Amino acid sequence: MKLISSCFRTLYLAFLFLASLETGAAQDTQKPDKSDSVLRATTRLVVVDVVAVDDKGNPITGLKAEDFTVLEEGKPQTIRDFSFQSPNATPTALNMAPGVVTNAPQYGNTSSLNVILLDAINTDFSNRAYAQDLLIKYLETSPHIQPTAVFALEGSLKLLHDFTTDTKALRDVIANFKPAGPTHIDNVYAAASPFERRGTFAPTAQGRDAIFKAMTFLANALSGYPGRKNLIWLSDGFPLNLFPDAAMDGSTVNIEDYSPIAERIADNLMNAQVALYPIDAAGVSLNDRFPTLTAMRSMSDRTGGKTFYSRNDLDVGIRTSIDDGSTYYTMDYYPQNKTWDDKFRTIEVKVNRPGVHLRYRQGYFAQAPAKEPESAAKLFTLAMLLDAPPATGVLFQAKAAAPSEKTGNKPVVNFGIDPRTIAFQRGADESQHVSLTCAVWAFPSKGDPVRKENDVTANLKQDEYQQVMHSYFPCKTVLDLKPGHYTLRLGVIDRTTNLIGTTTTQITVP
């Protein structure tokens, strides 16, 4: 579909009408949630979350903006905004009109969000079972927590439960999670053997690929959620060796250096305001896992998190991670250096109070806003799979309408996209240009999905642009489906920034 200025009003009014089909409810009047995703991508606003604690690890409150100094590459930066976040507020859930789905964050008024990642592919069988058991026991105490989601990593990343403060619901999904087990070991007895000094866990290409894709997905999925996100990662270790590894291949010496991969993963997490809290599922062990534990500590330090290892009280690590990441200061700035040369720039934060220990992101890569188109296409394809977590780089609401006379007797999906999460570019004629793709993948109970992608471009006059900025940007996708029940994967990609949004809904075609 090509959307131009002359037909914009017609399509916009059609969206408002179709979105309320068969609901019997008034149009949802909730305004789009604010997102800084595009702002960060196009103007290089750097957001820094700072955890401040005393010598005993207790959070320090009452600090002001003037107490901090932020330096980039040793040069002081001007703090644009400053705030203090604490878990005192009661999370408020999002209320949607019947039949309308959204990928917008489901909880507001929170200081942070927690994501628990159960890593079954990089964790030996007995260690994973032990860590899972302690996590269940911790949740059985009904602790007061910020909204928490649970993901599992086997062959791919799977969402076990979306964000909730219901600890019983979280406990139940974790208790029912029974992975097939690591595929890079011979058998379960080898995984549990107490007689091996080195153990069976070792960095593998399979584990590296899985965790790299998982971290990339999570960074993309969490980027649209405001504030700090704490990624609590239960694993035996990061399957990367940060020290160059030499191997003989005949007469040739191959040197593998995975440190750039770790740096890029950390940068993706930092840009999404995700702090990594790895918890060593192996606990106290004789196994020689120095390289993997070193990689875990490096990743947590880079993102402003903390690593818990060589201890068996994993529940303490979980509780400490949640508490540690929920009280913090947020400050942001525009870098004085406007040259985007793809080099890493270090960040240092200082405070003028004695006895205060700080944790924060160590820097960022000064890369151009847009990713390579090929890479963006691959990420969008992966994000549209049912097993992938919802992506929140672009926020939207959507409603799937079954075939009727009003829809031309075909299934229709109407998108209402948050205009503050897409990049408008001002043209020479002062009009606003935007380029998007709205996609619907219809998964039947059996067989391959039916895919429909709809390219949309707009050239909006000033009055039309202002109308959109106070509401939603519309996109309509008409499907051609046989009778049956379908799970619909809905997606939007901004072709300027390559930011992605996805969610899931259902439809039955009579």
Buried (B, 14 or more C-beta within 10 A) or exposed (E): EEBEBEEBEEBBEBBBEBBBBEBEEEEBEBEBBEBBBBBBBBEBBBBBBBBBBEEEEEBBEEBEEEBBEBEBBEEEBEBEEBEBBEBEEEBEEEEBBEBBBBBBBBBBEBBBBBBBBBBBBBBBBBBBBBBBBBBBEBBEEEEEBBBBBBBBBBEBBBBBBBBBBBBEBBBBBBBEBEBEBBEBBEEBEEBBEEEEEEBBBBBBEBBBEBBBBBBBBBBBBBBBBBBBBBBBBBBBBBBBBBEEBEEEEEEEEEEEEBBEBBBBBBBBBBBBBBBBBBBBBBBEBEBBBEBBBBBBBBBBBBBBBBBBBEEEEBBBBBBBBBBBBBBBBBBBBEBEBEEEEEEBBEBBBEBEEEEBEBBBBBBBBBBEBBBEEEEBBEBBBBBBBEEBBBBBBBBBBBBBBBBBEEBEEBBBBBBBBBBBBBBBEEEEEEBBBBBBBBBBBBBBEEEEBBBBBBBBEBBBBEEBBEBBBEBBBBBBBBBEBEEBEBBBBBBBBBBBBBBBBBBBBEBEBE
